[in-house]
Amino acid sequence: MSSPERMLARAVRMVPPRDRDRYQAEWEHDLANASSIGLSDSDVASGALRVARRLRARRLAQIMTGGYGAVAAVIAWAVV
């Protein structure tokens, strides 16, 4: 497994579980076609990691503001 493929696998693990299949298929397609759009494989993989971090941060913000219920918010704030 190459470095960009490992980075992509890590990005997929960071995405919330309900969205993993969608992003995995999309990012694998982007990685396979990177050269046709003038990007390197590592550019695509690092972009996927940036998106995954943003998605994870957005989910954490939703949890902490009560988007997943009061109990989840209280637990999240207690951990902090």
KOLGU-4560 file (N, C-alpha, C; in nm, 3 decimals, padded with zeros to 5 digits):
<recs>
<n_xx: 00.085 n_yy: -00.117 n_zz: 00.000 ca_xx: 00.000 ca_yy: 00.000 ca_zz: 00.000 c_xx: 00.089 c_yy: 00.124 c_zz: 00.000 mol: A seq: 1 type: MET>
<n_xx: 00.064 n_yy: 00.214 n_zz: -00.093 ca_xx: 00.147 ca_yy: 00.333 ca_zz: -00.104 c_xx: 00.109 c_yy: 00.436 c_zz: 00.002 mol: A seq: 2 type: SER>
<n_xx: 00.191 n_yy: 00.536 n_zz: 00.015 ca_xx: 00.168 ca_yy: 00.640 ca_zz: 00.115 c_xx: 00.036 c_yy: 00.715 c_zz: 00.091 mol: A seq: 3 type: SER>
<n_xx: 00.005 n_yy: 00.756 n_zz: -00.033 ca_xx: -00.125 ca_yy: 00.821 ca_zz: -00.054 c_xx: -00.243 c_yy: 00.730 c_zz: -00.021 mol: A seq: 4 type: PRO>
<n_xx: -00.230 n_yy: 00.601 n_zz: -00.047 ca_xx: -00.339 ca_yy: 00.509 ca_zz: -00.013 c_xx: -00.355 c_yy: 00.497 c_zz: 00.137 mol: A seq: 5 type: GLU>
<n_xx: -00.244 n_yy: 00.497 n_zz: 00.211 ca_xx: -00.252 ca_yy: 00.494 ca_zz: 00.358 c_xx: -00.314 c_yy: 00.622 c_zz: 00.411 mol: A seq: 6 type: ARG>
<n_xx: -00.277 n_yy: 00.736 n_zz: 00.352 ca_xx: -00.336 ca_yy: 00.863 ca_zz: 00.394 c_xx: -00.486 c_yy: 00.864 c_zz: 00.368 mol: A seq: 7 type: MET>
<n_xx: -00.525 n_yy: 00.809 n_zz: 00.255 ca_xx: -00.666 ca_yy: 00.805 ca_zz: 00.220 c_xx: -00.742 c_yy: 00.713 c_zz: 00.315 mol: A seq: 8 type: LEU>
<n_xx: -00.684 n_yy: 00.600 n_zz: 00.350 ca_xx: -00.749 ca_yy: 00.510 ca_zz: 00.446 c_xx: -00.764 c_yy: 00.577 c_zz: 00.582 mol: A seq: 9 type: ALA>
<n_xx: -00.664 n_yy: 00.655 n_zz: 00.621 ca_xx: -00.673 ca_yy: 00.728 ca_zz: 00.747 c_xx: -00.782 c_yy: 00.833 c_zz: 00.742 mol: A seq: 10 type: ARG>
<n_xx: -00.794 n_yy: 00.901 n_zz: 00.630 ca_xx: -00.899 ca_yy: 01.003 ca_zz: 00.614 c_xx: -01.036 c_yy: 00.939 c_zz: 00.623 mol: A seq: 11 type: ALA>
<n_xx: -01.053 n_yy: 00.823 n_zz: 00.562 ca_xx: -01.183 ca_yy: 00.754 ca_zz: 00.566 c_xx: -01.218 c_yy: 00.715 c_zz: 00.709 mol: A seq: 12 type: VAL>
<n_xx: -01.119 n_yy: 00.672 n_zz: 00.787 ca_xx: -01.146 ca_yy: 00.636 ca_zz: 00.927 c_xx: -01.186 c_yy: 00.757 c_zz: 01.011 mol: A seq: 13 type: ARG>
<n_xx: -01.142 n_yy: 00.876 n_zz: 00.972 ca_xx: -01.175 ca_yy: 00.997 ca_zz: 01.047 c_xx: -01.315 c_yy: 01.049 c_zz: 01.021 mol: A seq: 14 type: MET>
<n_xx: -01.370 n_yy: 01.012 n_zz: 00.906 ca_xx: -01.504 ca_yy: 01.059 ca_zz: 00.867 c_xx: -01.609 c_yy: 00.991 c_zz: 00.955 mol: A seq: 15 type: VAL>
<n_xx: -01.716 n_yy: 01.062 n_zz: 00.991 ca_xx: -01.823 ca_yy: 00.998 ca_zz: 01.068 c_xx: -01.872 c_yy: 00.871 c_zz: 00.999 mol: A seq: 16 type: PRO>
<n_xx: -01.904 n_yy: 00.767 n_zz: 01.077 ca_xx: -01.937 ca_yy: 00.636 ca_zz: 01.020 c_xx: -02.047 c_yy: 00.638 c_zz: 00.914 mol: A seq: 17 type: PRO>
<n_xx: -02.146 n_yy: 00.721 n_zz: 00.930 ca_xx: -02.257 ca_yy: 00.719 ca_zz: 00.834 c_xx: -02.217 c_yy: 00.773 c_zz: 00.696 mol: A seq: 18 type: ARG>
<n_xx: -02.106 n_yy: 00.845 n_zz: 00.688 ca_xx: -02.062 ca_yy: 00.904 ca_zz: 00.561 c_xx: -01.941 c_yy: 00.835 c_zz: 00.500 mol: A seq: 19 type: ASP>
<n_xx: -01.889 n_yy: 00.732 n_zz: 00.565 ca_xx: -01.763 ca_yy: 00.671 ca_zz: 00.520 c_xx: -01.771 c_yy: 00.612 c_zz: 00.380 mol: A seq: 20 type: ARG>
<n_xx: -01.877 n_yy: 00.539 n_zz: 00.351 ca_xx: -01.887 ca_yy: 00.474 ca_zz: 00.219 c_xx: -01.886 c_yy: 00.578 c_zz: 00.108 mol: A seq: 21 type: ASP>
<n_xx: -01.960 n_yy: 00.684 n_zz: 00.128 ca_xx: -01.969 ca_yy: 00.789 ca_zz: 00.026 c_xx: -01.834 c_yy: 00.853 c_zz: 00.000 mol: A seq: 22 type: ARG>
<n_xx: -01.767 n_yy: 00.896 n_zz: 00.108 ca_xx: -01.639 ca_yy: 00.964 ca_zz: 00.091 c_xx: -01.531 c_yy: 00.869 c_zz: 00.042 mol: A seq: 23 type: TYR>
<n_xx: -01.533 n_yy: 00.745 n_zz: 00.086 ca_xx: -01.433 ca_yy: 00.650 ca_zz: 00.040 c_xx: -01.442 c_yy: 00.630 c_zz: -00.111 mol: A seq: 24 type: GLN>
<n_xx: -01.562 n_yy: 00.611 n_zz: -00.161 ca_xx: -01.579 ca_yy: 00.592 ca_zz: -00.306 c_xx: -01.535 c_yy: 00.717 c_zz: -00.382 mol: A seq: 25 type: ALA>
<n_xx: -01.573 n_yy: 00.833 n_zz: -00.330 ca_xx: -01.539 ca_yy: 00.958 ca_zz: -00.397 c_xx: -01.388 c_yy: 00.982 c_zz: -00.399 mol: A seq: 26 type: GLU>
<n_xx: -01.324 n_yy: 00.961 n_zz: -00.284 ca_xx: -01.180 ca_yy: 00.986 ca_zz: -00.275 c_xx: -01.100 c_yy: 00.883 c_zz: -00.352 mol: A seq: 27 type: TRP>
<n_xx: -01.144 n_yy: 00.759 n_zz: -00.355 ca_xx: -01.073 ca_yy: 00.658 ca_zz: -00.435 c_xx: -01.081 c_yy: 00.692 c_zz: -00.583 mol: A seq: 28 type: GLU>
<n_xx: -01.196 n_yy: 00.740 n_zz: -00.627 ca_xx: -01.211 ca_yy: 00.783 ca_zz: -00.766 c_xx: -01.120 c_yy: 00.902 c_zz: -00.795 mol: A seq: 29 type: HIS>
<n_xx: -01.115 n_yy: 00.998 n_zz: -00.703 ca_xx: -01.027 ca_yy: 01.113 ca_zz: -00.721 c_xx: -00.881 c_yy: 01.071 c_zz: -00.726 mol: A seq: 30 type: ASP>
<n_xx: -00.841 n_yy: 00.977 n_zz: -00.640 ca_xx: -00.704 ca_yy: 00.929 ca_zz: -00.638 c_xx: -00.668 c_yy: 00.857 c_zz: -00.769 mol: A seq: 31 type: LEU>
<n_xx: -00.762 n_yy: 00.780 n_zz: -00.821 ca_xx: -00.737 ca_yy: 00.707 ca_zz: -00.945 c_xx: -00.724 c_yy: 00.802 c_zz: -01.064 mol: A seq: 32 type: ALA>
<n_xx: -00.792 n_yy: 00.915 n_zz: -01.058 ca_xx: -00.791 ca_yy: 01.010 ca_zz: -01.170 c_xx: -00.709 c_yy: 01.135 c_zz: -01.142 mol: A seq: 33 type: ASN>
<n_xx: -00.622 n_yy: 01.131 n_zz: -01.044 ca_xx: -00.544 ca_yy: 01.249 ca_zz: -01.006 c_xx: -00.457 c_yy: 01.300 c_zz: -01.120 mol: A seq: 34 type: ALA>
<n_xx: -00.393 n_yy: 01.212 n_zz: -01.191 ca_xx: -00.302 ca_yy: 01.256 ca_zz: -01.297 c_xx: -00.376 c_yy: 01.320 c_zz: -01.413 mol: A seq: 35 type: SER>
<n_xx: -00.499 n_yy: 01.280 n_zz: -01.436 ca_xx: -00.574 ca_yy: 01.337 ca_zz: -01.548 c_xx: -00.618 c_yy: 01.481 c_zz: -01.521 mol: A seq: 36 type: SER>
<n_xx: -00.621 n_yy: 01.522 n_zz: -01.394 ca_xx: -00.657 ca_yy: 01.660 ca_zz: -01.364 c_xx: -00.535 c_yy: 01.742 c_zz: -01.321 mol: A seq: 37 type: ILE>
<n_xx: -00.417 n_yy: 01.683 n_zz: -01.332 ca_xx: -00.294 ca_yy: 01.756 ca_zz: -01.307 c_xx: -00.252 c_yy: 01.763 c_zz: -01.161 mol: A seq: 38 type: GLY>
<n_xx: -00.296 n_yy: 01.670 n_zz: -01.079 ca_xx: -00.257 ca_yy: 01.666 ca_zz: -00.939 c_xx: -00.177 c_yy: 01.539 c_zz: -00.911 mol: A seq: 39 type: LEU>
<n_xx: -00.097 n_yy: 01.545 n_zz: -00.808 ca_xx: -00.027 ca_yy: 01.424 ca_zz: -00.766 c_xx: -00.117 c_yy: 01.345 c_zz: -00.670 mol: A seq: 40 type: SER>
<n_xx: -00.083 n_yy: 01.219 n_zz: -00.651 ca_xx: -00.160 ca_yy: 01.136 ca_zz: -00.558 c_xx: -00.155 c_yy: 01.190 c_zz: -00.416 mol: A seq: 41 type: ASP>
<n_xx: -00.040 n_yy: 01.243 n_zz: -00.377 ca_xx: -00.027 ca_yy: 01.295 ca_zz: -00.241 c_xx: -00.110 c_yy: 01.422 c_zz: -00.222 mol: A seq: 42 type: SER>
<n_xx: -00.128 n_yy: 01.502 n_zz: -00.328 ca_xx: -00.215 ca_yy: 01.620 ca_zz: -00.319 c_xx: -00.359 c_yy: 01.579 c_zz: -00.292 mol: A seq: 43 type: ASP>
<n_xx: -00.405 n_yy: 01.478 n_zz: -00.361 ca_xx: -00.542 ca_yy: 01.429 ca_zz: -00.342 c_xx: -00.559 c_yy: 01.372 c_zz: -00.203 mol: A seq: 44 type: VAL>
<n_xx: -00.463 n_yy: 01.293 n_zz: -00.159 ca_xx: -00.472 ca_yy: 01.231 ca_zz: -00.027 c_xx: -00.466 c_yy: 01.335 c_zz: 00.085 mol: A seq: 45 type: ALA>
<n_xx: -00.379 n_yy: 01.435 n_zz: 00.072 ca_xx: -00.373 ca_yy: 01.538 ca_zz: 00.176 c_xx: -00.499 c_yy: 01.623 c_zz: 00.176 mol: A seq: 46 type: SER>
<n_xx: -00.559 n_yy: 01.645 n_zz: 00.061 ca_xx: -00.687 ca_yy: 01.715 ca_zz: 00.055 c_xx: -00.797 c_yy: 01.635 c_zz: 00.124 mol: A seq: 47 type: GLY>
<n_xx: -00.795 n_yy: 01.505 n_zz: 00.105 ca_xx: -00.893 ca_yy: 01.419 ca_zz: 00.172 c_xx: -00.876 c_yy: 01.425 c_zz: 00.323 mol: A seq: 48 type: ALA>
<n_xx: -00.752 n_yy: 01.429 n_zz: 00.370 ca_xx: -00.727 ca_yy: 01.441 ca_zz: 00.514 c_xx: -00.779 c_yy: 01.573 c_zz: 00.569 mol: A seq: 49 type: LEU>
<n_xx: -00.761 n_yy: 01.681 n_zz: 00.495 ca_xx: -00.812 ca_yy: 01.811 ca_zz: 00.540 c_xx: -00.963 c_yy: 01.810 c_zz: 00.551 mol: A seq: 50 type: ARG>
<n_xx: -01.030 n_yy: 01.753 n_zz: 00.451 ca_xx: -01.175 ca_yy: 01.744 ca_zz: 00.455 c_xx: -01.221 c_yy: 01.657 c_zz: 00.571 mol: A seq: 51 type: VAL>
<n_xx: -01.153 n_yy: 01.546 n_zz: 00.594 ca_xx: -01.190 ca_yy: 01.456 ca_zz: 00.703 c_xx: -01.176 c_yy: 01.525 c_zz: 00.838 mol: A seq: 52 type: ALA>
<n_xx: -01.072 n_yy: 01.604 n_zz: 00.855 ca_xx: -01.055 ca_yy: 01.679 ca_zz: 00.981 c_xx: -01.168 c_yy: 01.778 c_zz: 01.001 mol: A seq: 53 type: ARG>
<n_xx: -01.207 n_yy: 01.846 n_zz: 00.894 ca_xx: -01.317 ca_yy: 01.943 ca_zz: 00.905 c_xx: -01.448 c_yy: 01.874 c_zz: 00.937 mol: A seq: 54 type: ARG>
<n_xx: -01.472 n_yy: 01.758 n_zz: 00.875 ca_xx: -01.595 ca_yy: 01.684 ca_zz: 00.904 c_xx: -01.598 c_yy: 01.637 c_zz: 01.049 mol: A seq: 55 type: LEU>
<n_xx: -01.483 n_yy: 01.592 n_zz: 01.098 ca_xx: -01.475 ca_yy: 01.547 ca_zz: 01.238 c_xx: -01.498 c_yy: 01.665 c_zz: 01.333 mol: A seq: 56 type: ARG>
<n_xx: -01.439 n_yy: 01.779 n_zz: 01.303 ca_xx: -01.458 ca_yy: 01.897 ca_zz: 01.388 c_xx: -01.603 c_yy: 01.944 c_zz: 01.386 mol: A seq: 57 type: ALA>
<n_xx: -01.666 n_yy: 01.938 n_zz: 01.270 ca_xx: -01.807 ca_yy: 01.978 ca_zz: 01.259 c_xx: -01.895 c_yy: 01.885 c_zz: 01.342 mol: A seq: 58 type: ARG>
<n_xx: -01.866 n_yy: 01.756 n_zz: 01.338 ca_xx: -01.945 ca_yy: 01.661 ca_zz: 01.416 c_xx: -01.927 c_yy: 01.684 c_zz: 01.565 mol: A seq: 59 type: ARG>
<n_xx: -01.805 n_yy: 01.709 n_zz: 01.607 ca_xx: -01.779 ca_yy: 01.738 ca_zz: 01.747 c_xx: -01.853 c_yy: 01.864 c_zz: 01.791 mol: A seq: 60 type: LEU>
<n_xx: -01.854 n_yy: 01.966 n_zz: 01.707 ca_xx: -01.927 ca_yy: 02.089 ca_zz: 01.740 c_xx: -02.077 c_yy: 02.061 c_zz: 01.753 mol: A seq: 61 type: ALA>
<n_xx: -02.131 n_yy: 01.978 n_zz: 01.664 ca_xx: -02.273 ca_yy: 01.943 ca_zz: 01.673 c_xx: -02.304 c_yy: 01.868 c_zz: 01.801 mol: A seq: 62 type: GLN>
<n_xx: -02.217 n_yy: 01.779 n_zz: 01.840 ca_xx: -02.237 ca_yy: 01.703 ca_zz: 01.964 c_xx: -02.235 c_yy: 01.798 c_zz: 02.083 mol: A seq: 63 type: ILE>
<n_xx: -02.138 n_yy: 01.886 n_zz: 02.087 ca_xx: -02.122 ca_yy: 01.974 ca_zz: 02.203 c_xx: -02.232 c_yy: 02.080 c_zz: 02.212 mol: A seq: 64 type: MET>
<n_xx: -02.297 n_yy: 02.112 n_zz: 02.102 ca_xx: -02.404 ca_yy: 02.211 ca_zz: 02.107 c_xx: -02.542 c_yy: 02.146 c_zz: 02.116 mol: A seq: 65 type: THR>
<n_xx: -02.546 n_yy: 02.016 n_zz: 02.135 ca_xx: -02.673 ca_yy: 01.948 ca_zz: 02.156 c_xx: -02.738 c_yy: 01.895 c_zz: 02.030 mol: A seq: 66 type: GLY>
<n_xx: -02.669 n_yy: 01.893 n_zz: 01.921 ca_xx: -02.726 ca_yy: 01.844 ca_zz: 01.796 c_xx: -02.756 c_yy: 01.695 c_zz: 01.797 mol: A seq: 67 type: GLY>
<n_xx: -02.694 n_yy: 01.622 n_zz: 01.886 ca_xx: -02.718 ca_yy: 01.478 ca_zz: 01.898 c_xx: -02.789 c_yy: 01.445 c_zz: 02.029 mol: A seq: 68 type: TYR>
<n_xx: -02.844 n_yy: 01.545 n_zz: 02.091 ca_xx: -02.920 ca_yy: 01.525 ca_zz: 02.214 c_xx: -02.847 c_yy: 01.582 c_zz: 02.335 mol: A seq: 69 type: GLY>
<n_xx: -02.924 n_yy: 01.607 n_zz: 02.439 ca_xx: -02.868 ca_yy: 01.669 ca_zz: 02.559 c_xx: -02.771 c_yy: 01.577 c_zz: 02.632 mol: A seq: 70 type: ALA>
<n_xx: -02.801 n_yy: 01.449 n_zz: 02.635 ca_xx: -02.714 ca_yy: 01.356 ca_zz: 02.706 c_xx: -02.576 c_yy: 01.352 c_zz: 02.641 mol: A seq: 71 type: VAL>
<n_xx: -02.571 n_yy: 01.345 n_zz: 02.511 ca_xx: -02.442 ca_yy: 01.343 ca_zz: 02.441 c_xx: -02.366 c_yy: 01.473 c_zz: 02.465 mol: A seq: 72 type: ALA>
<n_xx: -02.437 n_yy: 01.586 n_zz: 02.467 ca_xx: -02.372 ca_yy: 01.715 ca_zz: 02.493 c_xx: -02.315 c_yy: 01.721 c_zz: 02.634 mol: A seq: 73 type: ALA>
<n_xx: -02.392 n_yy: 01.674 n_zz: 02.731 ca_xx: -02.344 ca_yy: 01.676 ca_zz: 02.869 c_xx: -02.221 c_yy: 01.589 c_zz: 02.884 mol: A seq: 74 type: VAL>
<n_xx: -02.222 n_yy: 01.471 n_zz: 02.824 ca_xx: -02.106 ca_yy: 01.381 ca_zz: 02.831 c_xx: -01.985 c_yy: 01.444 c_zz: 02.763 mol: A seq: 75 type: ILE>
<n_xx: -02.007 n_yy: 01.505 n_zz: 02.646 ca_xx: -01.896 ca_yy: 01.570 ca_zz: 02.575 c_xx: -01.836 c_yy: 01.682 c_zz: 02.657 mol: A seq: 76 type: ALA>
<n_xx: -01.921 n_yy: 01.764 n_zz: 02.717 ca_xx: -01.870 ca_yy: 01.873 ca_zz: 02.799 c_xx: -01.803 c_yy: 01.821 c_zz: 02.925 mol: A seq: 77 type: TRP>
<n_xx: -01.850 n_yy: 01.712 n_zz: 02.980 ca_xx: -01.786 ca_yy: 01.654 ca_zz: 03.099 c_xx: -01.646 c_yy: 01.603 c_zz: 03.065 mol: A seq: 78 type: ALA>
<n_xx: -01.630 n_yy: 01.550 n_zz: 02.946 ca_xx: -01.498 ca_yy: 01.503 ca_zz: 02.903 c_xx: -01.402 c_yy: 01.619 c_zz: 02.887 mol: A seq: 79 type: VAL>
<n_xx: -01.453 n_yy: 01.728 n_zz: 02.836 ca_xx: -01.368 ca_yy: 01.847 ca_zz: 02.817 c_xx: -01.331 c_yy: 01.903 c_zz: 02.951 mol: A seq: 80 type: VAL>
</recs>
